[in-house]
Amino acid sequence: MEHVIIGNGAAAIGAVEGIREIDKASPVTIVSAEPYRAYGRPLIANLLSGKIVEADIYYRADDFYEARGVKLLLGEKAARIDVEKKRVVLESGKAVSFGRLLIATGGIPFIPPIKGGEGSSIYTFTTLDDAKNLEALPGKVERVVVIGGGLIGLKAAESLHDRGIKVTVVELADRILSSAFDREAGDIVEKRLKEIGIEIVLENSVKEIVRAKGRIKAVILNNGEQYECGAVVIAIGVIPNKAIVEGTGIMTNRGILADGNMQTSVPGIYAAGDVAEAPDLLLGQKRVAPIWPNAYLQGRYAGLNMAGAKKPYRGGVAMNSIEFYGIPTVSMGISNPPDEGYVVRAVYEPKKNLYRKIVLKGHRLVGAVLVGQIQRAGVLTGLMTGRTNVESFEEELLNGEFGFASMPPDVRKKILAENR
Amino acid sequence: MKRVYAKEDVCIGCRLCEIACVVEHSESKNAIRTYKTEVPRPVARNVVEERGPLTFSVNCRHCDEPLCVAVCIAGAMVKDEESGVVRHNEEKCVGCWSCVMICPYGVIKMKPAAKKVSKCDLCNGRTMPACVQACPNRAIVYEER
């Protein structure tokens, strides 16, 4: 059974490791549009800021593919999937036959139409090539405007700031980090970024990019204000890179729909990572969750199942760990409860840059936001994914020192007795 | 594989396990020198929890399906296929804290100044991990379960 994987990100690596756990022999081929072996995508920020060098970004051993008998087709973009003939046709004209196929094509930046948005000096920040392109800016460009105050936008802002560029972040919402975090967390991070010298403009958007002789000179915001800059980074969000399944009959919604085995509506074809819309453990429905842990684990389970293990994935939980200039933050699960059916408890000490919020539903922990103190956050993650009833120690969850000693003996002993 | 487990009923909270861990992972391997002169001093890689009379150590379980390895964006966390030990390569670690966010036992220690984490390595092939050996009343054991 020939396994073919389109994509070479965290989901693909998880899949290779999952497949090889079960099946040491079948051929595995990776088709990747990017010309690089697997790299830690979030590390592009560390690279751009100068904290690491390019060699550090490759997170598996040099012989990773070779040692696992994986054929690597780098710089080859998959053009379409022929479901009937079970083959992937590449843009180069080549075709790769598959027995089982994993679509792990990831996400692509969403780029809205903006006047003046066509032309040079417009960047995105999701790939190693993006980081390399942005490398050209220090020394040449004094100011950059980043459109979007989410995780990617802020990491781009931080990296460019670290390289001596003056950065203005323009965010449409009334706070930064609005999707993954909440207002209090956003406020603490906003304050910190401003202290460092990053300018943040809220409730506004870029109406026009002003050019002179083709070169970017400034942006004009919706309220008419003008900000001088020499380049623009667009970081509004990523959308599933699912164009490849058009016309194949593979069902999609926002992303490519995948079941608990990570299989799509077409048997033998799987989807994982940022392109997939797969079961979420807490929501009880499918969602696109473009984060590393989900990508790797979905990929791993796709791989196990492609190799015949019949091991369903329990579903992922959204989670982000990200630090901004010495302030670590974690958000997990449902960080912004959508309705009244949730109980929210929080301790907020903005002067100390401390914040801890927990979200409960039916005495189960379903979400948390931690700022400043994140040590042992995983104990909360464990309660969340374990669907542990926390009724008898709900109050304790707010304590920054929360641990197993804060739980009743029966709960604690049960968790600590398990091996995973 | 053999793992380190705690027996909370017999733990007296002396924290000798922490000291043994720090010394084992020090340059000098000598308790007095480690504590007096080593900067930065290694962190203990277990967590001793304490609440009133209740104390116990929580240690890395070197999971069969380690989530810390799954989420590591830098390839710093690796499960050794032969020994089962989940090893951490501090050189590669970038301090993204993803492993801290996901470890259900909460046993990955943060070193904020260094922007690195530190975790149990089962004392790199020692027959008996230093913490277990140091425990005066066998409140932590190293066994197959």
Chai-1 contact restraints between the chains, C-beta under 6 A:
chainA,res_idxA,chainB,res_idxB,connection_type,confidence,min_distance_angstrom,max_distance_angstrom,comment,restraint_id
A,G40,B,I73,contact,1.0,0.0,6.0,A-B,restraint_1
A,G40,B,A74,contact,1.0,0.0,6.0,A-B,restraint_2
A,P42,B,I73,contact,1.0,0.0,6.0,A-B,restraint_3
A,N46,B,V94,contact,1.0,0.0,6.0,A-B,restraint_4
A,Y59,B,A74,contact,1.0,0.0,6.0,A-B,restraint_5
A,Y59,B,G75,contact,1.0,0.0,6.0,A-B,restraint_6
A,R60,B,G75,contact,1.0,0.0,6.0,A-B,restraint_7
A,W292,B,I73,contact,1.0,0.0,6.0,A-B,restraint_8
A,P293,B,V71,contact,1.0,0.0,6.0,A-B,restraint_9
A,Y296,B,A70,contact,1.0,0.0,6.0,A-B,restraint_10
A,L297,B,A70,contact,1.0,0.0,6.0,A-B,restraint_11
A,M319,B,M101,contact,1.0,0.0,6.0,A-B,restraint_12
A,S321,B,W97,contact,1.0,0.0,6.0,A-B,restraint_13
A,S321,B,S98,contact,1.0,0.0,6.0,A-B,restraint_14
A,S321,B,M101,contact,1.0,0.0,6.0,A-B,restraint_15
A,P328,B,W97,contact,1.0,0.0,6.0,A-B,restraint_16
A,V330,B,M101,contact,1.0,0.0,6.0,A-B,restraint_17
A,Q375,B,M110,contact,1.0,0.0,6.0,A-B,restraint_18
A,R376,B,G106,contact,1.0,0.0,6.0,A-B,restraint_19
A,A377,B,V100,contact,1.0,0.0,6.0,A-B,restraint_20
A,A377,B,M101,contact,1.0,0.0,6.0,A-B,restraint_21
A,G378,B,M101,contact,1.0,0.0,6.0,A-B,restraint_22
A,G378,B,I102,contact,1.0,0.0,6.0,A-B,restraint_23
A,G378,B,C103,contact,1.0,0.0,6.0,A-B,restraint_24
A,G378,B,P104,contact,1.0,0.0,6.0,A-B,restraint_25
A,G378,B,G106,contact,1.0,0.0,6.0,A-B,restraint_26
A,V379,B,G106,contact,1.0,0.0,6.0,A-B,restraint_27
A,T381,B,I102,contact,1.0,0.0,6.0,A-B,restraint_28
A,G382,B,P104,contact,1.0,0.0,6.0,A-B,restraint_29
A,G403,B,E49,contact,1.0,0.0,6.0,A-B,restraint_30
A,F404,B,E49,contact,1.0,0.0,6.0,A-B,restraint_31
A,A405,B,E49,contact,1.0,0.0,6.0,A-B,restraint_32
A,A405,B,R51,contact,1.0,0.0,6.0,A-B,restraint_33
A,A405,B,L54,contact,1.0,0.0,6.0,A-B,restraint_34
A,N419,B,R61,contact,1.0,0.0,6.0,A-B,restraint_35
A,R420,B,C63,contact,1.0,0.0,6.0,A-B,restraint_36
